[in-house]
Amino acid sequence: MITAVNIHKSYGDLHVLKGVDLTISKSEIISIVGTSGAGKTTLLQILGTLDKPDYLDKADLLIDGQSIKELNDSALAKFRNKNIGFIFQFHQLLPEFTALENVCIPAFINNTSKVEAEKHATELLSYLGLKDRMHHKPNSLSGGEQQRVAVARALINQPKIIFADEPSGNLDSESAEQLHNLFFKLRDEFKQTFVIVTHNQELADMADRKLTMVDGKIT
């Protein structure tokens, strides 16, 4: 599902990624761990096509057989919206919109009709236990509820891959455990691939594979 070859990334004089090679299979759950500054989030952003690696002539990133460097910015944005979902530590819900409206936004960007988007969003929110909370705005939801809304938003376009950056880092232990179990339930039901950067050792150890980053490389 994902093949990364010779991924480097520098910011000024700081060489963050130092030639990462990585292969991830369909429906695999991968955790990426390491100390702060090891390059975990930078790698996640490049794998998720939010940033580009250096030395494009010597690097490659293939997602479901598509070489990302062959896509221009417009085509890449469409590819990302259709194939990739993101979950962040700080859910990044838009405060002026309800849970239902927040979930629908990626579908609208994908030119899904309002009726179809709201139908699918309602199904997802109900599946995630938020049937009675979908018309509430984020400030009326608990942290765990907000993160489940963010999960629904990541799933709305039925992406093949979910990238999660410290998804439970801002949750209490009970909500974090529920979220961790949810990832595996979603994988089993929808066959998606999950790539998760986390400091939570329990979540990291649950993954099919745990990758450790040290000084810009996977050890």
N, C-alpha and C positions, 0 to 999 in steps of 0.2 A: 504493500500500500504506500509506503514511503521509503525512498532511497535517497540518502544524502551522501555526497562524495566531496571530500576535501573542502569542508566548510571552514573558512577563515572569516574573522571579523575584527576590525580594529576601529577604535575611536581615538583619533589623534595618535599619540604614542602608545596608547594602551591596547595591547594585542589580547583581545578577550577570548576569541575562539582560535584554536591552533591546529586546524586540519582535522575536523571531526568527520568520521565516516560512520554511517548508521543505516540499518535496514529494519523496518517495522512491518510486520505482517498484518493483513486484514483481520479485524476483530480482536487484535491484541491490545492489552492494557499495559502500557509502559509507564513506569515512574522514573523520574530523573531527580537525583538527590546530590547534595554537595554543599559545601560551605558557601556563605554569601560571597559573591565576587568570582565564583568558579565558572560562570558563563551560562548557567541554566536558563535564565529568562531570555538572554540573547539568542541562545539556540532555539528556544521555543518560538520566539518571534520570527526567526528565519524559516524554521520548518512550517510555520503558519502563514508564510508569505507576507508578513507585516513589515519585514525588513529584508534587505538583499545581502548576500555574502559578498566578500571581496573576491578579487581574482576570478571573475565570472568565466573567463576563458578556460580556467583549470578546475572549476567547481561545477557541480550539478545538483539539482534537487528535482526528483521525480515524485509526483503524487498521483497515484492510481494510473501510472504509465505516462502522465503528461509532464514533460520537461518544463519547469516553471520559467526558465530563462528564455524560452521561445515565445512567451506571451508579452504583449505590450501592456501598458498600465491599465487600459480599459478592459482588455481581455482578462487580465489577472484579477481585477476587481470582481468581474462576473464569476470567474472560476472560484474565487475565495467565498463569495456569497453563497454559491450553490453547493460547494463541497466541504466547507470548513465551518465549524462552530467554535466559539471561544467562551470560556468561563474564567473570570478573574477573581482575585481575592476580594477586591472591592467591586461589587456586582455591577457598578456603572449603569444602573437603571436611571432613566430620565425621570426626575421627580415630579414633573408636571403631568405625566401620563399614568394611567392605571396599569395594573399588572398585565391585563389583557392587551392593552395598547402597546406596552413595551415589548411583549412577546411578538406582536404582529409586525414590528418595524422591519426586521430583515426580510420578511415575506413580501412586504410592500416594495422594498428595494428590488426584490426578485420579480416584480410585476405580477404578483399573485393578487387575485381579486379580493376585495374587502370581505365578501361573504365567505370565500374559501379560507382566507387567512384567519378570520375570526373563528371559523368552525374548527380548524386544526389547532389553533391556540387554546380554544376552550377544551378540546380533547386532551391536550398536553397538560394543561393546568389541573384538570380533573384527575388525570393519571398521577400527577405529582402531589395530590392531596390538597389542592388549592381551589377547589370548585366554588367554595363560599367566600373566597378572598380575591377573586379575579378583577373585581371592580374597585378594589382599594388601591390607593396610591402608595408608593414605597414607604413613605413616612408612617403609614398605618400598619406596616407589616413588620414582623420580627426579623432578626438577622437571618435565621434559617429559612423563613418564608421568602425573603428577598433573594437569597441564593438559589432557591428552587425556581423562582421566576426567571432568574438568569439562566438556569439550566434549560428551562422551556424555550427561552429565546434562542439559545444555542442550537436547539433541536428543531426549530420551526421549519427550516428548509430541508430537513432530513439529510444532513450532511454525512459524508462518509467518515469524517475524522473530527474528533473533539479535542481541542487543546485547552488545558486547564492550568492556570498559573496560581499556585497556592490557593486552591478553591475553598479549602476549609480553614484557612489561616485566620479568618476573622470571626469564626464561629465557636460557640461553647462546645464542650466535648460531646454532648448528646446530639446536637445538630450536626456536628462534624461526622459522627459515626453514621447517622442517617444518610448523609450525603455520600459518604464512601460506599455504603451498601447500594445506594441508588445507582452509582456508576456501573457496578457489576450487573445489576438488574437490567439497566438500559443496554449494556453490551450484549447480554444474553438474549434480550428481546428484539433489539433492532440491529445487531451485528455491527455496531460502529467500532472504530478504532479510537482508543483514548491515549493521549500523551499528557502526562501529569507531572508538573514540577511541584515538589512539595518538601517541606521540612518535617512533615508528620510521618514518623517512622512506621506507625501502624498502617497508614494508607500505602506508603511505599512498599511495605512488605507484603501487602495484599496483591500487588500487581503481578501479572504474568512474568514480567522481567523488571528488575531494578537496576538502573544504570547510574553509576556514580561519576560525577564530573569533578576533576581536580585540575586547577590551573589551565582551564580552556580545553581540556581533552577528556574523553570518556575513558575511564580506566577499566 
